[in-house]
Amino acid sequence: MVADRMAEQAVAAAPVVLDRYMAALNARDAAALAATLHFPHYRLSGGRTCVWQEPDAYFADFLARAGEGWLHGAWISHTPIAASAEKVHLDVVSARYRVDTTPLGRFRSLGIAAPLGGRWAAQARSSFAD
C-alpha cells in the first residue's frame, strides 16, 4: 500500500534528523542545530511548555540547561513507536557527558519529527530532562 510505504519512508527519515541534531549540538553549530528543528518548536518538561518561536535562543537555552561542564551528548536510542507519512513519534533516550567523559545524566523523551514544508525536522518533544 502507498500509505504503508510512505510511513516506512517517514520512519527512515526521522532518525536521520535526530542524528543531524546531535551532530550539530556537539559541534556547537547553532545554525545547523536550528536546521534540524521546526519553529515554533515545543518542549514539555518539568510541568512547563517552552516554545521557541524562532531559532535564535534555542542553543543558548540548551546550554543553560545542559549542566556545568557539559561537553557533548549522545543517543542511547531513538526508536520509532508510531508513524504515518505526516509525522513520526520516537521513544528517545539521550545522555549528556562532561569534559572528563563522566555522565551528567541520561534522559528519556518522546520526540516528534515531521516533514513540514517538505523538510523533515523535529517539531516537538516531551522530556524528563531539565
C-alpha positions in Angstrom: 0.0 0.0 0.0 1.1 3.6 -0.7 0.3 4.7 2.9 2.5 1.9 4.3 5.3 2.7 2.0 5.1 6.4 2.9 5.1 5.6 6.6 8.2 3.4 6.1 9.9 6.3 4.4 9.0 8.6 7.3 10.4 6.0 9.8 13.6 6.1 7.8 13.8 9.9 7.7 13.1 10.7 11.4 16.2 9.1 12.9 18.4 10.9 10.3 17.0 14.2 11.6 17.9 13.2 15.2 21.4 12.2 14.2 21.9 15.6 12.5 20.6 17.3 15.6 23.1 15.6 17.9 26.0 16.2 15.5 25.1 19.9 15.3 24.6 20.2 19.1 28.0 18.6 19.7 29.7 20.8 17.1 28.1 23.8 18.8 26.8 24.9 15.5 23.7 26.9 16.2 22.7 27.3 12.6 23.0 23.6 11.8 21.1 22.8 15.0 18.2 25.2 14.1 18.0 23.5 10.7 17.1 20.2 12.4 14.1 21.9 14.1 10.8 23.3 13.0 9.8 26.6 14.6 7.8 27.2 16.6 9.5 24.4 18.4 7.8 22.9 21.5 9.2 21.2 24.6 7.2 19.9 27.6 9.3 19.3 30.7 9.0 19.8 34.4 5.4 20.8 34.2 6.2 23.6 31.7 5.8 24.1 28.0 8.7 26.0 26.3 8.0 27.4 22.9 10.8 28.8 20.7 9.2 30.9 18.0 12.5 31.5 16.2 15.8 29.7 16.3 17.9 32.5 17.8 17.6 31.5 21.5 17.3 27.7 21.2 21.0 26.8 21.5 21.7 29.3 24.4 18.7 27.9 26.2 20.0 24.3 25.8 23.4 25.4 27.2 21.8 26.9 30.2 20.0 23.6 30.9 22.8 21.2 29.9 24.8 21.4 33.2 28.1 22.7 34.2 30.9 21.1 32.4 28.8 19.7 29.5 30.9 18.6 26.6 28.7 16.5 24.4 25.6 14.4 24.1 24.8 11.0 22.6 21.8 9.0 21.7 21.3 5.8 23.6 18.4 5.0 21.4 15.8 6.6 19.2 13.1 4.1 18.3 10.0 4.9 16.2 6.9 3.9 18.1 4.2 5.4 15.8 4.4 6.7 12.2 2.5 8.0 9.3 3.6 10.0 6.2 2.8 13.2 8.2 4.9 12.5 11.4 6.8 10.0 13.4 6.8 9.6 17.2 10.0 8.4 18.7 10.9 6.9 22.1 14.2 8.7 22.7 16.9 8.2 25.3 19.9 10.5 25.3 22.8 11.1 27.6 25.0 14.2 28.4 28.7 13.9 29.3 31.2 16.2 31.0 34.6 17.2 29.6 36.1 14.3 31.6 33.7 11.9 29.9 31.7 11.2 33.1 27.9 11.3 32.6 25.9 14.4 33.6 22.6 12.5 33.0 20.5 10.2 31.0 17.1 11.3 29.8 14.1 9.8 28.2 11.8 11.7 25.8 9.1 11.4 23.3 10.2 13.2 20.1 8.0 14.1 17.2 9.5 14.7 13.7 7.5 15.9 10.7 8.1 16.9 7.1 6.6 20.4 7.4 7.1 22.5 4.3 8.7 19.4 2.7 11.6 19.4 5.2 12.0 16.7 7.9 12.8 18.2 11.3 11.9 17.8 14.9 8.7 19.6 15.8 8.2 18.9 19.5 9.3 16.8 22.4 8.2 15.8 25.8 11.2 15.3 28.0 12.0 14.2 31.5 15.3 16.2 31.3 15.5 19.6 33.0 
